[in-house]
Amino acid sequence: MATYCLTVARLQLVLGHGARRLHVSAAYRAKAKVAMSRFEPTSFINYDKLHSNVKIVRKRLNRPLTLSEKIVYGHLDDPHHQEIDRGRTYLRLRPDRVAMQDATAQMAMLQFISSGLPRVAVPSTIHCDHLIEAQIGGVKDLARAKEVNQEVYNFLSSAGAKYGVGFWKPGSGIIHQIILENYAYPGVMLIGTDSHTPNGGGLGAICIGVGGADAVDVMAGIPWELKCPKVIGVRLTGTLSGWTSPKDIILKVAGILTVKGGTGAIVEYHGPGVDSISCTGMATICNMGAEIGATTSVFPYNHRMRTYLEKTGRGEIAAVADQYKDLLVPDEGCEYDQIIELNLDELKPHINGPFTPDLAHPVSEVGAVAKKNGWPLEVKVGLIGSCTNSSYEDMGRAASLAKQALDKGLKCKAQFTVTPGSEQIRATIERDGYSKILSDVGGVVLANACGPCIGQWDRRDVKKGEKNTIVTSFNRNFTARNDANPATHAFVTSPEIVTALAIAGTLDFNPETDYLTTPTGEKFKLVPPTGDELPARDFDPGQDTYQHPPSDGVSLTVDVSPQSNRLQLLEPFDKWSGNDLENMVVLIKVKGKCTTDHISAAGPWLKFRGHLDNISNNMLIGAVNSENDAVNKIKNHLTGDYGGVPDVARHYKANGMSWVVVGDDNYGEGSSREHAALEPRHLGGRAIIVKSFARIHETNLKKQGLLPLTFSNPSDYDKIRPDDKISIKGLKSFAPGKPLSAVVTHSDGSQETLELNHSFNETQIEWFQAGSALNRMKQLQH
């Protein structure tokens, strides 16, 4: 294989930034306004280095490698000596770049400022997509968000300028769509402070969701640690057709693996069926892989990716990737830890939910299941778009169904919303007439932002507590996630099925077999959706929404007002005392599912993501207390009174009393938000003891100096009582692979000792001892 490294003249190709516009039509370039302004000269694609590292590792391991192994091991800090054992060892990696959405970027940049470093060491970007509330429509909602969030946007913009971070302004689009259009490419390793960062796997990239502290490590030029992932292979045969879409693949896989079946693993799709899926369809599948707990998901490089790269102005990257294709596909004979076989010829349209994304139903059966379970059949709202399904192809297929309804004199019976994934998608579907069709059928086009998918939705059509059904093309449907109403039954499916159900107005409509009735009484059946994979003309980039950082930001200032209720500079957490943690109270014993939404709710709380003390007022307010099955009602063991979880925690902290949380399985699943770890630490928590953790949350807890521990015997969860005192023993000899113990003292004076496991390595133990990973970073600077 020829070695090939992009020269400075080709650097513009790499991250895309707006450099993608250099290789498309003159009209496209003219409208984009910026060309070279969006590429960072420190960034380059180096397949030669990737190839060299893979060659070293393959020789050491003496076996064929999966695609994900090639890309991950190709980014090792020390490929010659790194111990590699899937599922056991920790890898030290050098990701190529960092991306942060505005809600998590606030805390990430506050931590970077605290590090004292002058400038980021790798290309990094901030994306303003989380703070825009859906209320009226795109234009007015965006204007309102700019006004309401001005302080935060100014902070992120000025911090980006000072520390060398690119800034995508509000209205630019959702982080994952921007990454796909600009920064992802086959073989790149990118980390992002959002759990759906794996979206980039649709372009053959290893893109991993992390907490802000992990992003700070990479931006500081420190090797990033990741437990060596296992690899789950999903072999696809057959061809997608008719009503079946790429979304149905991941909906089916979620039903097979469940919300924790992918934990600690990369899901790698392969097989002849891959070629029937568009590049953006592959991205959809990788995006929702977060809902099965996967570290990330990835597809092998193929002609669909090449076409997408060319259409988004990155043809030269595709040309280089073609030369290195052997590096960007799995080796013949490589072994997976688990194999799932899916025949796309047999796959039927699916819809998952309610309340969890792994409760899978064929669309043809969900109506009967809903009737049996008492789920509301009337569809109140259909919502398409989001980072999972807002591609040109998605919008085109939805519009093809809307056009059929309009031609027969029908409009949506349900409310209908459309969320474009990026300014480029918005401008292009508006130019090509899709937006008008979707609006004419009853749709409201929202801002290019996350909106209802993350709870940024000022919903007015139902009262809180009113039982109702919504269908979305989103990725996540936990209780109250979209509209803060715990009685909303949210189902996730493809944009095509959402559109059909919104037109029909009922959950038990099967578009493959059922008929609609026109105003004149005519019966007709929807023809399966169609849509172009990519626009026949070039994409319309729309408005320029990118701010490139200056080459030197030393003279710039970043102001945070001490009076602000949105932003707060961070104070270092206290170091470990050197002793065991004695007689800690149980703040709450959580019953059942406890996602990061339960631990640190989004929606209206997003505005406090830059202010640790204020956002801590939402800590665990959604978690169910095992003592009374109530939410946000726990006993204060100092006063005997019941109060909210954050209030009781603050009272314990004020009285010098440390506390623990006890939880169930897959604790902390869902979003990457590190606030779910920062808040317990800020309010006096010391340990989180559960049956099992979701990957990102466990790492986030370690980063903030907390002890994420698991019961050696999961049934020991049942031995913990709400009024127990717990002491963690063995910390003076804390070591990798060596369990700790919990001495549990019951209120009657009896005691029992439970074994607690952990996954700390030596570096992570140093984080705990220093009080946090950031504290340890500062120690190493002196």
Buried (B, 14 or more C-beta within 10 A) or exposed (E): EEEBEBEEEBBBBBBBBBBBBBBBEEEBBEBBEBBBBBBBEEBBBBBBBBBBBBBBBBEBEEEEBBBBBBBBBBBBBEBEEBEBEBEEEBBBBBBBBBBBBBBBBBBBBBBBBBBEBEBBBBBBBBBBBBBBBBBBBBEEBBBBBBEBBEBBBEBBBBBBBBBBBBBBBBBBBBBBBBBBBBBBBBBBBBBBBBBBBBBBBBBBBBBBBBBBBBBBBBBBEBBBBBBBBBBBBBBBBBBBEEBBBBBBBBBBBBBEBBBBBBBBBBBBBBBEBBEBBBBBBBBBBBBBBBBBBBBBBBBBBBEBBBBBBBBBBBBBBBBBBEEBBEBBBBBEEBEBBBEBEBEBEEBBBBBBBBBBBBBBBBBBBBBEBBEEEEBBBEBBBBBBBBBBBBBBBBBBBBBBBBBBBBEBEBBBBBBBBBBBBBBBBBBBBBBBEBBBBBBBBBBBBBBBBBBBBBBBBEBEEBEEEEEBBBBBBBBBBBBBBBBBBBBBBBBBBBBBBBBBBBBBBBBBBBBBEBEBEEEEEEEBEBEBBEBEBBBEEBBBBBBBBBBBBEEEBEEBEBEBEEEBEBBBBBEEBEBBEEEBBEEBBBBBBBBEBBBBBBBBBBBEBBBBBBBBBBBBBBBBBBBBBBBEEEBBBBBBBEEEEBBBBBBBBBBBBEEEBBBBBBBBBBBBBBBBBBBBBBBBBBBBBBBBBBBBBBBBBBBBBBBBBBBBBBBBEEEBBEBBBBEBBBBBBBBEEBEEEEBBBBBBBBEEEEEEEBBBEBBBBEBBBBBBBBBBBBBBBBEEEE
